[in-house]
């Protein structure tokens, strides 16, 4: 199960991001990451980056999850410093390295699992 969030400007979608419920009980292949809600797939059109859109989409996703979960995760490539810094602003903490997820590869890095207890957000 997943939900897509979009950001529009000048009459067009300029960015999108998802939340996904991942779990082996719904047929999702087992991974080294725990079952639960995940922030995933944030994409911002290049000319619209560095304007706070990713931060706003992350806040909207966390607000949506607040009534549905007590904890949320995300997985990042260890080499993606911008994503890690942005999520740290919300209180995400590193949980584990070397994480695997179905269909995800980590070029020039490794998978890092982060978590946020929503009561702290």
Residue frames as a rotation matrix with the C-alpha (Angstrom) as fourth column:
UNK 1
0.584 0.812 0.000 0.00
0.812 -0.584 0.000 0.00
0.000 0.000 -1.000 0.00
UNK 2
-0.583 -0.799 -0.146 1.28
0.790 -0.600 0.127 3.46
-0.189 -0.042 0.981 -0.81
UNK 3
0.658 0.700 -0.279 0.24
0.617 -0.713 -0.332 7.09
-0.432 0.046 -0.901 -1.04
UNK 4
-0.245 -0.704 0.666 1.63
0.939 -0.343 -0.017 9.65
0.240 0.622 0.745 -3.48
UNK 5
0.430 0.257 -0.865 2.10
0.509 -0.860 -0.002 13.31
-0.745 -0.440 -0.501 -2.54
UNK 6
0.065 -0.394 0.917 2.70
0.958 -0.233 -0.168 15.99
0.279 0.889 0.363 -5.17
UNK 7
-0.118 -0.135 -0.984 3.87
0.411 -0.908 0.075 19.60
-0.904 -0.396 0.163 -5.21
UNK 8
0.298 0.309 0.903 2.52
0.954 -0.135 -0.269 21.87
0.038 0.941 -0.335 -7.92
UNK 9
-0.127 -0.288 -0.949 3.76
0.234 -0.939 0.254 25.24
-0.964 -0.189 0.187 -9.16
UNK 10
-0.568 -0.054 -0.821 2.87
-0.640 -0.598 0.482 27.26
-0.517 0.800 0.305 -12.25
UNK 11
0.332 0.897 -0.293 0.09
-0.909 0.221 -0.353 24.79
-0.251 0.383 0.889 -13.03
UNK 12
0.385 -0.264 -0.885 2.29
-0.429 0.798 -0.424 21.69
0.818 0.542 0.194 -13.20
UNK 13
0.988 -0.146 -0.059 3.57
0.133 0.571 0.810 18.97
-0.085 -0.808 0.583 -10.87
UNK 14
0.506 -0.854 0.119 7.15
-0.641 -0.466 -0.610 19.91
0.576 0.232 -0.784 -9.92
UNK 15
-0.675 -0.707 0.211 7.85
-0.667 0.462 -0.585 17.25
0.316 -0.535 -0.783 -7.30
UNK 16
0.521 0.820 -0.238 6.46
-0.546 0.534 0.645 14.07
0.656 -0.206 0.726 -5.81
UNK 17
-0.701 -0.654 0.286 7.12
-0.648 0.415 -0.639 11.75
0.299 -0.633 -0.714 -2.90
UNK 18
0.142 0.736 -0.662 5.56
-0.258 0.673 0.693 8.58
0.956 0.072 0.286 -1.53
UNK 19
-0.321 -0.172 0.931 4.88
-0.912 0.321 -0.255 6.76
-0.255 -0.931 -0.260 1.68
UNK 20
-0.018 0.262 -0.965 4.65
-0.549 0.804 0.228 2.99
0.836 0.534 0.130 1.53
UNK 21
0.421 0.170 0.891 3.56
-0.837 0.451 0.309 0.31
-0.349 -0.876 0.333 3.94
UNK 22
-0.028 -0.563 -0.826 6.09
-0.708 0.594 -0.381 -2.47
0.705 0.575 -0.415 3.54
UNK 23
-0.072 0.006 0.997 5.64
-0.889 0.454 -0.067 -5.83
-0.453 -0.891 -0.027 5.13
UNK 24
-0.910 -0.357 -0.212 6.14
-0.414 0.820 0.396 -9.49
0.033 0.448 -0.893 4.45
UNK 25
-0.579 0.755 0.308 2.54
0.278 0.538 -0.796 -10.22
-0.766 -0.375 -0.522 5.46
UNK 26
0.395 0.741 -0.543 1.27
-0.320 -0.444 -0.837 -8.34
-0.861 0.504 0.062 2.37
UNK 27
0.845 -0.071 0.529 3.42
0.451 0.625 -0.637 -10.31
-0.285 0.778 0.560 -0.07
UNK 28
0.752 -0.659 -0.027 6.35
-0.615 -0.686 -0.389 -7.90
0.238 0.309 -0.921 -0.13
UNK 29
0.466 -0.633 -0.618 9.61
0.284 0.769 -0.573 -9.90
0.838 0.092 0.538 -0.33
UNK 30
0.853 -0.207 -0.479 11.50
0.485 -0.026 0.874 -10.15
-0.193 -0.978 0.078 2.95
UNK 31
0.421 -0.758 0.498 14.41
0.037 -0.534 -0.844 -7.73
0.906 0.374 -0.197 3.41
UNK 32
-0.416 -0.602 -0.682 16.79
0.781 0.148 -0.607 -6.79
0.466 -0.785 0.408 6.16
UNK 33
-0.837 0.210 0.506 14.59
-0.325 -0.934 -0.149 -3.74
0.441 -0.289 0.850 6.80
UNK 34
-0.838 0.546 0.028 11.72
0.253 0.433 -0.866 -4.08
-0.484 -0.718 -0.500 9.30
UNK 35
-0.261 0.863 0.432 8.05
0.895 0.050 0.442 -4.06
0.360 0.503 -0.786 8.31
UNK 36
-0.093 0.350 -0.932 6.31
0.679 -0.663 -0.316 -0.70
-0.728 -0.662 -0.176 8.59
UNK 37
0.895 0.441 0.072 5.73
0.383 -0.676 -0.630 2.66
-0.229 0.591 -0.773 6.98
UNK 38
-0.176 -0.981 0.076 8.52
0.814 -0.102 0.572 4.13
-0.553 0.162 0.817 4.84
UNK 39
0.559 0.130 -0.819 9.14
-0.311 -0.883 -0.353 7.50
-0.769 0.452 -0.453 3.24
UNK 40
-0.166 -0.637 0.753 10.32
0.587 0.550 0.594 6.85
-0.793 0.540 0.282 -0.29
UNK 41
-0.142 0.063 0.988 10.80
0.988 0.075 0.137 8.23
-0.065 0.995 -0.073 -3.74
UNK 42
0.490 0.274 -0.828 11.19
0.289 -0.947 -0.142 11.97
-0.823 -0.169 -0.543 -3.28
UNK 43
-0.300 -0.514 0.804 11.81
0.944 -0.040 0.327 13.56
-0.136 0.857 0.497 -6.67
UNK 44
0.414 0.348 -0.841 12.02
0.251 -0.932 -0.261 17.30
-0.875 -0.103 -0.473 -7.33
UNK 45
0.807 -0.088 0.584 12.35
0.570 -0.146 -0.809 18.77
0.157 0.985 -0.067 -10.81
UNK 46
-0.065 -0.990 -0.129 15.91
0.988 -0.046 -0.148 20.09
0.140 -0.137 0.981 -11.10
UNK 47
-0.529 -0.203 0.824 15.07
0.302 -0.952 -0.040 23.78
0.793 0.228 0.565 -11.56
UNK 48
0.439 0.764 0.473 12.78
-0.301 -0.371 0.879 23.65
0.847 -0.528 0.067 -8.50
UNK 49
0.341 -0.385 -0.857 15.36
0.770 0.637 0.020 22.20
0.539 -0.667 0.514 -6.10
UNK 50
-0.638 -0.674 -0.372 16.71
0.742 -0.411 -0.529 24.07
0.204 -0.614 0.763 -3.08
UNK 51
-0.580 0.530 0.619 13.40
-0.307 -0.846 0.436 25.87
0.754 0.063 0.654 -2.51
UNK 52
-0.745 0.229 0.626 12.14
-0.622 0.099 -0.777 23.78
-0.239 -0.969 0.069 0.41
UNK 53
0.099 0.834 -0.543 9.82
-0.911 0.296 0.288 21.59
0.400 0.466 0.789 -1.66
UNK 54
-0.219 -0.248 -0.944 11.40
0.003 0.967 -0.255 18.33
0.976 -0.059 -0.211 -0.45
UNK 55
-0.989 -0.142 -0.038 11.13
0.050 -0.078 -0.996 19.53
0.139 -0.987 0.084 3.13
UNK 56
-0.455 0.888 0.063 7.46
-0.873 -0.430 -0.231 20.51
-0.178 -0.160 0.971 2.64
UNK 57
0.170 0.495 -0.852 6.65
-0.642 0.712 0.285 17.12
0.748 0.498 0.439 1.08
UNK 58
-0.584 -0.439 -0.682 8.38
0.223 0.722 -0.655 15.37
0.780 -0.535 -0.324 3.96
UNK 59
-0.929 0.310 0.203 6.41
-0.326 -0.419 -0.847 17.39
-0.178 -0.853 0.491 6.53
UNK 60
-0.091 0.953 -0.288 3.15
-0.988 -0.049 0.148 16.58
0.127 0.298 0.946 4.68
UNK 61
0.009 0.044 -0.999 3.97
-0.252 0.967 0.040 12.86
0.968 0.252 0.020 4.66
UNK 62
-0.864 -0.365 -0.348 4.86
0.239 0.313 -0.919 12.85
0.444 -0.877 -0.183 8.35
UNK 63
-0.696 0.685 0.217 1.65
-0.683 -0.538 -0.494 14.71
-0.222 -0.492 0.842 9.19
UNK 64
0.130 0.747 -0.653 -0.35
-0.841 0.431 0.326 12.15
0.525 0.507 0.684 7.19
UNK 65
-0.191 -0.302 -0.934 1.39
0.065 0.946 -0.319 9.26
0.979 -0.121 -0.161 8.96
UNK 66
-0.809 -0.230 0.541 0.95
-0.458 -0.330 -0.826 10.76
0.368 -0.915 0.162 12.44
UNK 67
-0.058 0.873 0.484 -2.55
-0.968 0.070 -0.240 9.34
-0.244 -0.483 0.841 12.78
UNK 68
0.730 0.369 -0.576 -1.66
-0.596 0.756 -0.272 6.00
0.335 0.541 0.771 11.22
UNK 69
0.441 -0.689 -0.576 1.65
0.443 0.725 -0.528 4.88
0.781 -0.023 0.625 12.72
UNK 70
0.956 -0.200 -0.213 3.90
0.130 -0.363 0.923 5.35
-0.262 -0.910 -0.321 15.72
UNK 71
0.011 -0.998 -0.062 7.16
-0.008 -0.062 0.998 4.95
-1.000 -0.011 -0.009 13.78
UNK 72
0.976 0.184 -0.117 8.31
-0.111 -0.043 -0.993 5.68
-0.188 0.982 -0.022 10.25
UNK 73
0.171 -0.942 0.289 11.47
0.414 0.335 0.846 4.60
-0.894 -0.025 0.448 8.42
UNK 74
0.912 -0.001 -0.411 13.38
-0.394 -0.282 -0.875 5.55
-0.115 0.959 -0.257 5.37
UNK 75
0.443 -0.792 0.421 16.36
0.620 0.609 0.495 4.02
-0.648 0.042 0.760 3.62
UNK 76
0.878 -0.231 -0.420 19.04
-0.419 -0.795 -0.439 6.16
-0.233 0.561 -0.795 2.01
UNK 77
0.595 -0.804 -0.015 22.24
0.528 0.404 -0.747 5.57
0.607 0.436 0.665 0.17
UNK 78
0.453 -0.493 -0.742 25.04
0.771 -0.201 0.605 6.45
-0.448 -0.846 0.289 2.60
UNK 79
-0.613 -0.732 0.297 26.47
0.772 -0.477 0.420 8.67
-0.166 0.487 0.858 -0.16
UNK 80
-0.050 0.691 0.721 23.27
0.623 -0.543 0.563 10.81
0.781 0.478 -0.403 -0.31
UNK 81
-0.764 -0.390 -0.513 24.31
0.643 -0.400 -0.653 13.49
0.049 -0.829 0.557 2.17
UNK 82
-0.828 0.481 0.287 21.57
-0.392 -0.864 0.317 15.94
0.400 0.150 0.904 1.11
UNK 83
0.108 0.908 -0.404 18.78
-0.164 0.417 0.894 13.46
0.981 -0.030 0.194 1.89
UNK 84
-0.077 -0.208 -0.975 20.35
0.833 0.524 -0.177 12.45
0.548 -0.826 0.133 5.19
UNK 85
-0.946 -0.308 -0.096 20.75
0.313 -0.806 -0.502 16.09
0.077 -0.505 0.860 6.31
UNK 86
-0.546 0.805 0.234 17.17
-0.529 -0.548 0.648 16.95
0.649 0.230 0.725 5.36
UNK 87
0.286 0.688 -0.667 15.71
0.110 0.668 0.736 13.98
0.952 -0.284 0.116 7.24
UNK 88
-0.474 -0.526 -0.706 17.88
0.781 0.120 -0.613 14.70
0.407 -0.842 0.354 10.30
UNK 89
-0.867 0.188 0.462 16.04
-0.259 -0.961 -0.094 18.04
0.427 -0.201 0.882 10.61
UNK 90
0.134 0.991 -0.026 12.90
-0.616 0.104 0.781 16.03
0.776 -0.089 0.624 11.39
UNK 91
0.181 -0.141 0.973 14.66
-0.956 0.208 0.208 13.88
-0.232 -0.968 -0.098 13.99
UNK 92
0.907 0.079 -0.414 15.38
-0.231 0.915 -0.330 10.73
0.352 0.395 0.849 11.97
UNK 93
0.267 -0.830 0.490 18.16
-0.831 0.059 0.553 8.64
-0.488 -0.555 -0.674 13.52
UNK 94
-0.140 -0.426 -0.894 20.39
-0.793 0.589 -0.157 6.04
0.594 0.687 -0.420 11.91
UNK 95
0.652 0.444 0.615 19.41
-0.713 0.634 0.299 2.52
-0.258 -0.633 0.730 12.93
UNK 96
0.363 -0.505 0.783 21.54
0.206 0.863 0.461 0.21
-0.909 -0.006 0.418 10.75
UNK 97
0.006 -0.445 -0.895 23.86
-0.899 -0.395 0.190 0.03
-0.438 0.804 -0.402 7.74
UNK 98
-0.914 -0.402 -0.045 24.08
-0.366 0.773 0.518 -2.56
-0.173 0.490 -0.854 5.00
UNK 99
-0.171 0.955 0.244 20.30
-0.238 0.200 -0.951 -2.65
-0.956 -0.220 0.193 4.61
UNK 100
-0.988 -0.016 0.152 18.74
0.140 0.306 0.942 -4.36
-0.062 0.952 -0.300 1.61
UNK 101
-0.188 0.964 -0.186 15.37
-0.324 -0.240 -0.915 -3.65
-0.927 -0.112 0.358 0.04
UNK 102
0.051 0.248 0.968 13.59
0.706 0.676 -0.210 -5.26
-0.706 0.694 -0.140 -2.94
UNK 103
0.555 0.208 0.806 14.46
0.821 -0.297 -0.488 -3.57
0.138 0.932 -0.336 -6.23
UNK 104
0.971 -0.235 0.037 16.86
-0.237 -0.948 0.214 -1.05
-0.015 -0.216 -0.976 -4.65
UNK 105
0.406 -0.913 -0.041 20.57
0.844 0.392 -0.366 -0.76
0.351 0.114 0.930 -5.38
UNK 106
0.887 -0.182 -0.424 23.04
0.131 -0.782 0.610 1.55
-0.442 -0.597 -0.670 -3.68
UNK 107
0.602 -0.685 0.410 25.62
0.598 0.047 -0.800 2.68
0.529 0.727 0.438 -6.22
UNK 108
-0.222 -0.853 0.472 28.83
0.169 -0.511 -0.843 4.01
0.960 -0.107 0.258 -4.64
UNK 109
-0.410 0.104 0.906 27.45
-0.838 -0.434 -0.330 3.51
0.359 -0.895 0.265 -1.15
UNK 110
-0.877 0.218 -0.429 25.44
0.330 0.921 -0.207 1.26
0.350 -0.323 -0.879 1.10
UNK 111
0.051 0.981 0.188 21.87
0.185 -0.194 0.963 1.20
0.981 -0.014 -0.191 2.36
UNK 112
-0.959 -0.283 -0.030 21.31
0.101 -0.242 -0.965 2.99
0.266 -0.928 0.261 5.65
UNK 113
-0.051 0.970 -0.236 18.10
0.712 0.201 0.673 2.56
0.701 -0.134 -0.701 7.66
UNK 114
-0.927 -0.112 0.359 16.75
-0.127 -0.805 -0.580 5.55
0.354 -0.583 0.732 9.56
UNK 115
-0.207 0.897 -0.391 13.75
0.836 0.370 0.405 5.73
0.508 -0.243 -0.827 11.90
UNK 116
-0.810 0.107 0.577 11.63
-0.314 -0.909 -0.273 8.40
0.495 -0.403 0.770 13.55
UNK 117
-0.581 0.684 -0.442 9.21
0.809 0.424 -0.407 7.85
-0.091 -0.594 -0.800 16.40
UNK 118
-0.288 0.506 0.813 6.28
0.547 -0.610 0.573 10.02
0.786 0.610 -0.101 15.37
UNK 119
0.681 0.488 -0.545 5.55
0.719 -0.309 0.622 11.10
0.135 -0.816 -0.562 18.94
UNK 120
-0.003 -0.800 -0.600 8.88
0.677 -0.444 0.588 12.99
-0.736 -0.404 0.543 18.72
UNK 121
-0.491 -0.227 0.841 8.15
0.859 -0.283 0.426 14.65
0.141 0.932 0.334 15.33
